[in-house]
Amino acid sequence: MSHEDFFRNEAKKFFKDWRTQTQTTRSDGTISYHYDWKFYDVDDLFTFFELDDKDRQEKQLARAQHYIAKIAGYKNWNDLIQVSEPEFELAELLVRRFKNSQAII
């Protein structure tokens, strides 16, 4: 599997987890989110990036790719997929470490 394929696959996994979203509206009007995630702790990621309700509700594969790029340390998806082989390896390591750190929480 190429590095680019790895990142595409990770974005798809994140998107799959994101689509498990359920919402609960509290009596004060605030919304809480729950995700039945398998690969990525979606709520933790959105909290880390300080994203708002609008961001959480706009479920799109392109946005999932963007968040994977941000986890890997890049500004956006296009910056990520154009890097050199050594940079791909480092970015892949960052994504794997992020996932593994969530698995032990």
Sequence and secondary structure as in RCSB ss.txt:
>XXXX:A:sequence
MSHEDFFRNEAKKFFKDWRTQTQTTRSDGTISYHYDWKFYDVDDLFTFFELDDKDRQEKQLARAQHYIAKIAGYK
NWNDLIQVSEPEFELAELLVRRFKNSQAII
>XXXX:A:secstr
  HHHHHHHHHHHHHHHHTT EEEE TTS EEEE   SS  HHHHHHHTT  HHHHH   HHHHHHHHHHHTT S
SHHHHHTS HHHHHHHHHHHHHHHHHHHT 
